[in-house]
Amino acid sequence: MNRKIRTTFISLAAATALALAGCGAYDEGRAADQASSSDAATALVANETWVKAVDSGMTGAFGTIKNPTSQDITVTGASSPVSKTAELHETVMGTDGSMKMQAKQGGFTVPAHGELVLEPGAGHIMLMGLTKPVVAGEEIALELEMDNGRTLSFTAQAKDFSGANESYADIDGADMDHGSMDHGTESDAPAEHK
């Protein structure tokens, strides 16, 4: 009788342990799958990035941001250790009929399986209040903030470039006091970025 109870108890304990191990493996597998799909759903990739070399003031950062995921991701902000402020900028028609730059309200959406091209004369990252000169050949650290709470850190090489000079408009279309300069066009971009 003692042997029968012991055999039953051991069988019951083994069955319970097996069931619990199976649940744990399922939960661990499910958590890994969720982490993988969460990471995949937040991944952006920066390519062909560059920054205009300047001595002081402000400069623009350009490149291509790719979204290999199946969800749209919105870039909501930017930062760099070389500037006091970084803004996402767009080109708009000013009240005087000329093209002006202004902060992009709501950020830039990078479509699922698509890309966002940041280039002179179009959307770009503006680094304002530079804390040091941006020297050609130097690698500049940048970070983009996304609407899902994630960030993308990358570097962009500083390049000599005669375009990408800013003219600004505030939200009402009035000029801001940052100077009035020609922004340049994509055709002015360094050859390796065309």
FENZI-V943409 format. One record per residue. RES is the residue in three letters. PSI is psi in whole degrees, 0 to 359 (999 if undefined). Layout:
# FENZI-V943409
RES	PSI
RES	PSI
This chain:
# FENZI-V943409
MET	316
ASN	318
ARG	322
LYS	316
ILE	317
ARG	317
THR	317
THR	316
PHE	315
ILE	318
SER	317
LEU	317
ALA	318
ALA	318
ALA	319
THR	315
ALA	318
LEU	317
ALA	316
LEU	320
ALA	319
GLY	318
CYS	317
GLY	317
ALA	321
TYR	313
ASP	318
GLU	317
GLY	317
ARG	319
ALA	319
ALA	318
ASP	317
GLN	319
ALA	317
SER	314
SER	331
SER	314
ASP	317
ALA	327
ALA	353
THR	5
ALA	123
LEU	155
VAL	130
ALA	130
ASN	155
GLU	43
THR	143
TRP	160
VAL	142
LYS	127
ALA	130
VAL	161
ASP	323
SER	177
GLY	256
MET	163
THR	168
GLY	149
ALA	140
PHE	170
GLY	193
THR	129
ILE	117
LYS	145
ASN	97
PRO	3
THR	176
SER	12
GLN	142
ASP	142
ILE	131
THR	128
VAL	119
THR	345
GLY	173
ALA	160
SER	159
SER	143
PRO	348
VAL	358
SER	151
LYS	327
THR	146
ALA	135
GLU	151
LEU	126
HIS	153
GLU	164
THR	131
VAL	162
MET	123
GLY	168
THR	337
ASP	6
GLY	353
SER	159
MET	133
LYS	162
MET	144
GLN	163
ALA	138
LYS	105
GLN	131
GLY	353
GLY	186
PHE	128
THR	126
VAL	113
PRO	153
ALA	134
HIS	28
GLY	198
GLU	160
LEU	122
VAL	121
LEU	120
GLU	160
PRO	137
GLY	5
ALA	207
GLY	144
HIS	175
ILE	124
MET	122
LEU	114
MET	146
GLY	54
LEU	138
THR	353
LYS	162
PRO	148
VAL	108
VAL	135
ALA	135
GLY	342
GLU	146
GLU	122
ILE	127
ALA	135
LEU	156
GLU	133
LEU	141
GLU	142
MET	159
ASP	345
ASN	10
GLY	354
ARG	168
THR	158
LEU	116
SER	137
PHE	172
THR	154
ALA	135
GLN	134
ALA	135
LYS	146
ASP	132
PHE	130
SER	342
GLY	205
ALA	42
ASN	131
GLU	144
SER	129
TYR	154
ALA	142
ASP	182
ILE	328
ASP	357
GLY	355
ALA	144
ASP	140
MET	156
ASP	69
HIS	12
GLY	158
SER	99
MET	154
ASP	133
HIS	334
GLY	174
THR	173
GLU	326
SER	342
ASP	351
ALA	154
PRO	143
ALA	323
GLU	353
HIS	10
LYS	999
